[in-house]
Amino acid sequence: MMFDNVNSLNELQIVDRMKQNSPYPIQSLEINPSSLLRVDMLAPVSYQGEGFIQLADFPRLLAESASVSPGDGFDCQIVSLHRDGRPFMEVKIRGRMAIACQRCLDPMALELEIQKTYVFLRTEVEADQFPMDRDDEEAMVASTHFNLLEAIEDEILLALPHAPKHPVGQCQLRQIGADLEKPNPFKVLKNLKK
């Protein structure tokens, strides 16, 4: 299991919990871009899945990346269940990518761990009335074409730091004095004016 050192449920606990909370059969959900583009949140099933999504499968994250290594990407664990007649989906994301340091502009490794619960409601009105003070739960409108891949990318983008910087002392700052030694091209123009 990819989430061994994270406080997560092992597969047996997931299945037991889902059986207790959901009258619906459990369906395996493949963790790959094509399967996550259209997840039917109105279907009478509970989903579970675990897998790795490469950074290249997230176009907006790729644009934020300073460099891409083969191991860059995110492990995802997904469990859905039904409570009070509503589908809930717990998503756990853990992975790494390289972003540019705002001090030295060199790539720096960023490790992320995110846990989010989506509460699926029937209408936009219900979603708008959902309490906004819950950071760990987000209201979504249930549909037969829910784009889970985009929702996962949104969560990762929201978790990126606004001004990432290497720890103090680890930046490879360029020498500012080297730029000052270059001749000033406007000095020549000043001499011509005389």
URURTA-V561129 format. One record per backbone hydrogen bond with DSSP energy under -0.5 kcal/mol. NH is the residue of the N-H (numbers start at 1). CO is the residue of the C=O. If there is no record, write none. Layout:
NH|CO ; NH|CO
This chain:
4|1 ; 6|3 ; 8|6 ; 14|10 ; 15|11 ; 16|12 ; 17|13 ; 18|14 ; 19|15 ; 20|16 ; 21|17 ; 22|18 ; 25|44 ; 27|46 ; 29|48 ; 30|28 ; 32|30 ; 35|32 ; 36|32 ; 37|33 ; 39|146 ; 40|38 ; 41|39 ; 41|143 ; 43|40 ; 45|43 ; 46|25 ; 48|27 ; 49|78 ; 51|76 ; 53|74 ; 55|72 ; 57|54 ; 58|55 ; 59|57 ; 62|58 ; 63|59 ; 64|60 ; 64|61 ; 65|61 ; 65|62 ; 66|98 ; 67|98 ; 72|69 ; 73|96 ; 74|53 ; 75|94 ; 76|51 ; 77|92 ; 78|49 ; 79|90 ; 80|47 ; 81|88 ; 83|86 ; 86|83 ; 88|81 ; 89|118 ; 90|79 ; 91|89 ; 91|116 ; 92|77 ; 93|114 ; 94|75 ; 95|112 ; 96|73 ; 97|110 ; 98|67 ; 99|108 ; 101|106 ; 102|164 ; 105|101 ; 108|99 ; 110|97 ; 112|95 ; 114|93 ; 116|91 ; 117|136 ; 118|89 ; 119|138 ; 120|87 ; 120|118 ; 121|119 ; 121|140 ; 127|123 ; 128|124 ; 129|125 ; 130|126 ; 130|127 ; 134|131 ; 135|133 ; 138|117 ; 140|119 ; 142|121 ; 142|140 ; 146|39 ; 146|143 ; 148|36 ; 148|146 ; 149|36 ; 151|147 ; 152|148 ; 153|149 ; 154|150 ; 155|151 ; 156|152 ; 157|153 ; 158|154 ; 159|155 ; 160|156 ; 160|157 ; 164|161 ; 170|167 ; 173|171 ; 176|174 ; 179|176 ; 180|176 ; 181|177 ; 182|179 ; 185|183 ; 187|184 ; 188|184 ; 189|185 ; 190|186 ; 191|187 ; 192|188 ; 193|189 ; 194|190 ; 194|191
